[in-house]
């Protein structure tokens, strides 16, 4: 029977014969389209399913959710409906935090767990951010700060109309990150954890990623990639190869 996807769980290239699903969570301001081309890179064994959060792209009319734990609960509710085959989760930056919190919900509620959790470009959840809160900045300062991350095309940030269109979701996402409160009363995650860090990421250095180990019952593997905060764009081939190799090892 063909799986029917929904507004939360998208699948640009459905593949019922795949051995495992890879759910992908976006960075702040991003949507499912950030992973739309991933299917062609992973081959027939892996079905790539980008997750679409409220407040962006085809869900722009819905209010973005500003609380990480609340959003994680809703994501966990969605993922359990697609646990009819092995799955894994990749999250980048804000998406990594959401992937972690979602997996916490799955484990605490005794729901099917990912075969592997892939976290990219986000410090360990219990560590406070190095930067000051962004979501309260005025528009000019907020946009200037966005430019330092290097993930938003210049033509987007140069368009006042487009920026004004995107600002509510961007501010909501940064409010989610800025106001995140780590809850310590959870057991370490039982699933394997892979950490991805950009060698030239000024926001999250490789050494900032190693503390994720305290949230994993197994040995968390650190993968260092050339590139900055958005290495998922600049060094996609290297990222995909490491994720793909790890996934295929789990389902052999």
C-alpha positions as CSV (number, residue, x, y, z in Angstrom):
1,X,0.0,0.0,0.0
2,X,1.3,3.4,-0.9
3,X,2.0,5.8,2.0
4,X,-0.1,8.9,2.0
5,X,1.9,12.0,3.1
6,X,0.5,15.2,4.5
7,X,1.2,18.8,5.1
8,X,3.8,18.0,7.8
9,X,5.5,15.0,6.2
10,X,6.4,15.7,2.5
11,X,8.1,13.3,0.1
12,X,9.3,14.8,-3.2
13,X,10.2,11.3,-4.6
14,X,8.1,8.6,-2.9
15,X,9.8,5.2,-2.9
16,X,7.8,2.5,-1.2
17,X,10.6,0.0,-1.8
18,X,13.1,2.0,0.2
19,X,14.7,0.3,3.2
20,X,14.6,3.4,5.5
21,X,13.1,6.9,5.6
22,X,15.1,10.0,6.4
23,X,13.1,12.8,7.9
24,X,14.7,16.2,7.6
25,X,14.1,19.3,9.7
26,X,15.1,22.8,8.5
27,X,17.2,25.7,9.9
28,X,15.5,28.9,11.1
29,X,13.4,30.4,8.4
30,X,13.8,27.4,6.2
31,X,11.1,25.0,4.8
32,X,10.9,21.6,3.3
33,X,12.2,22.9,0.0
34,X,15.7,23.1,1.7
35,X,15.8,19.3,1.2
36,X,13.9,18.9,-2.0
37,X,16.9,17.8,-4.0
38,X,18.2,15.4,-1.4
39,X,16.3,12.4,-2.9
40,X,18.5,12.3,-6.0
41,X,21.6,12.1,-3.9
42,X,20.7,9.2,-1.6
43,X,19.8,6.4,-4.0
44,X,16.9,3.9,-4.0
45,X,17.5,2.5,-0.5
46,X,16.6,5.8,1.3
47,X,13.3,7.7,1.1
48,X,13.9,11.4,1.9
49,X,11.0,13.0,3.7
50,X,11.5,16.7,4.5
51,X,9.3,18.0,7.3
52,X,7.2,21.1,6.7
53,X,6.8,23.3,9.8
54,X,3.8,25.7,10.2
55,X,4.4,29.3,9.0
56,X,6.4,28.7,5.8
57,X,6.0,27.9,2.1
58,X,2.7,26.1,1.6
59,X,1.9,26.5,5.3
60,X,2.6,30.2,5.4
61,X,-1.0,31.0,6.5
62,X,-0.5,29.0,9.7
63,X,1.2,30.6,12.7
64,X,4.7,29.4,13.4
65,X,5.2,27.6,16.7
66,X,7.6,29.4,19.0
67,X,8.1,26.7,21.7
68,X,10.5,23.9,20.9
69,X,8.9,21.3,23.2
70,X,5.4,22.1,21.9
71,X,6.6,21.8,18.3
72,X,8.5,18.6,19.1
73,X,5.4,16.9,20.5
74,X,3.5,17.7,17.3
75,X,6.4,16.4,15.2
76,X,6.5,13.2,17.3
77,X,2.7,12.7,16.7
78,X,3.3,12.9,13.0
79,X,6.4,10.7,12.8
80,X,4.7,7.8,14.6
81,X,2.3,7.6,11.8
82,X,5.2,6.9,9.4
83,X,7.0,4.3,11.5
84,X,5.9,1.4,9.4
85,X,9.5,1.1,8.3
86,X,12.9,2.1,9.9
87,X,13.6,5.8,9.9
88,X,16.2,8.3,10.9
89,X,16.1,12.1,11.5
90,X,18.5,14.8,10.2
91,X,18.2,18.4,11.6
92,X,20.3,21.4,10.7
93,X,20.8,24.3,13.2
94,X,17.3,25.0,14.6
95,X,16.3,21.7,13.0
96,X,18.9,19.9,15.1
97,X,17.4,21.2,18.3
98,X,14.0,20.1,17.1
99,X,15.2,16.7,16.0
100,X,16.7,16.2,19.5
101,X,13.6,17.3,21.3
102,X,11.4,15.2,19.0
103,X,13.4,12.1,19.7
104,X,13.2,12.8,23.4
105,X,9.4,12.7,23.1
106,X,9.5,9.5,21.1
107,X,11.7,7.8,23.7
108,X,9.8,9.1,26.8
109,X,6.5,7.9,25.3
110,X,7.8,4.5,24.3
111,X,7.2,5.2,20.6
112,X,9.3,3.9,17.7
113,X,12.8,5.4,17.8
114,X,15.0,6.5,14.9
115,X,17.7,4.2,13.8
116,X,20.1,7.2,13.9
117,X,19.9,10.8,14.8
118,X,21.9,13.3,12.7
119,X,22.5,16.7,14.3
120,X,24.1,19.5,12.3
121,X,25.4,22.9,13.3
122,X,23.9,23.3,16.7
123,X,25.5,23.4,20.1
124,X,24.5,20.8,22.7
125,X,21.0,21.5,24.0
126,X,22.1,22.2,27.6
127,X,24.7,24.8,26.5
128,X,23.5,28.4,26.4
129,X,24.0,30.3,23.1
130,X,27.0,32.5,22.6
131,X,25.2,35.1,20.7
132,X,22.6,37.6,22.2
133,X,18.9,37.1,21.5
134,X,18.0,38.1,17.9
135,X,14.2,38.0,17.7
136,X,13.8,41.3,19.5
137,X,16.1,43.3,17.2
138,X,14.7,46.0,15.0
139,X,14.4,45.0,11.3
140,X,17.6,46.5,10.1
141,X,19.7,44.9,12.9
142,X,17.9,41.6,12.5
143,X,18.6,41.5,8.8
144,X,22.2,42.5,9.3
145,X,22.7,39.7,11.7
146,X,21.1,37.2,9.3
147,X,23.7,38.2,6.7
148,X,26.5,37.0,9.0
149,X,25.1,33.4,8.9
150,X,25.6,33.2,5.2
151,X,22.6,31.0,4.5
152,X,20.3,33.5,3.0
153,X,20.9,34.5,-0.6
154,X,21.9,38.1,-1.1
155,X,19.0,38.6,-3.6
156,X,16.6,37.6,-0.9
157,X,17.9,39.9,1.8
158,X,18.2,42.7,-0.8
159,X,14.4,42.5,-1.6
160,X,12.5,44.6,1.0
161,X,9.2,43.0,-0.1
162,X,10.5,39.5,0.2
163,X,12.2,40.2,3.5
164,X,9.0,41.7,5.0
165,X,7.1,38.6,3.8
166,X,9.6,36.3,5.5
167,X,10.2,38.3,8.7
168,X,7.3,36.9,10.8
169,X,8.5,33.3,10.4
170,X,12.2,34.2,10.8
171,X,11.4,36.1,14.1
172,X,9.3,33.2,15.3
173,X,12.0,30.7,14.6
174,X,14.7,32.8,16.4
175,X,12.3,33.3,19.3
176,X,12.0,29.5,19.5
177,X,15.8,29.3,19.7
178,X,16.4,32.3,21.9
179,X,13.8,31.3,24.5
180,X,14.6,27.6,24.5
181,X,14.9,26.1,28.0
182,X,16.6,22.8,28.4
183,X,14.8,20.3,30.5
184,X,17.2,18.0,32.4
185,X,14.8,15.4,33.5
186,X,15.2,13.0,30.6
187,X,17.3,9.9,30.1
188,X,20.1,9.9,27.5
189,X,18.8,8.9,24.0
190,X,19.3,5.2,23.2
191,X,19.7,5.7,19.4
192,X,23.0,6.3,17.7
193,X,23.9,10.0,17.3
194,X,26.0,11.6,14.5
195,X,27.2,15.1,14.9
196,X,28.1,17.3,11.9
197,X,30.2,20.5,12.3
198,X,31.6,23.0,9.9
199,X,35.3,23.7,10.4
200,X,34.7,27.4,9.6
201,X,31.4,27.8,11.4
202,X,31.7,30.9,13.6
203,X,28.3,30.3,15.2
204,X,28.9,26.6,16.2
205,X,32.5,25.4,16.2
206,X,33.2,21.6,16.1
207,X,34.2,21.6,19.8
208,X,30.8,23.1,20.6
209,X,29.2,19.9,19.2
210,X,31.0,17.4,21.4
211,X,28.9,18.0,24.5
212,X,26.0,16.3,22.7
213,X,27.6,13.1,24.0
214,X,26.1,13.6,27.4
215,X,22.6,13.2,25.8
216,X,23.4,9.9,24.1
217,X,23.7,6.5,25.7
218,X,26.0,5.4,22.9
219,X,29.2,7.0,21.5
220,X,28.2,10.1,19.5
221,X,30.3,10.3,16.4
222,X,31.6,13.8,15.3
223,X,32.0,14.5,11.6
224,X,33.9,17.6,10.7
225,X,33.2,19.1,7.3
226,X,34.8,22.0,5.4
227,X,32.5,24.9,5.3
228,X,30.6,27.3,7.5
229,X,27.3,27.2,9.2
230,X,25.5,26.2,6.1
231,X,27.7,23.3,5.0
232,X,24.6,21.4,4.0
233,X,24.6,23.7,0.9
234,X,28.3,24.3,0.3
235,X,29.4,20.7,1.0
236,X,26.3,18.7,0.3
237,X,28.1,15.8,-1.3
238,X,30.3,15.2,1.7
239,X,27.4,15.5,4.1
240,X,25.2,13.1,2.1
241,X,27.9,10.5,1.7
242,X,28.5,10.3,5.5
243,X,24.7,10.2,6.3
244,X,24.1,7.7,3.5
245,X,26.9,5.4,4.6
246,X,25.7,5.5,8.2
247,X,22.1,4.8,7.3
248,X,22.9,1.8,5.0
249,X,25.0,0.3,7.7
250,X,22.0,0.3,10.1
251,X,19.7,-1.5,7.6
252,X,22.1,-4.1,6.2
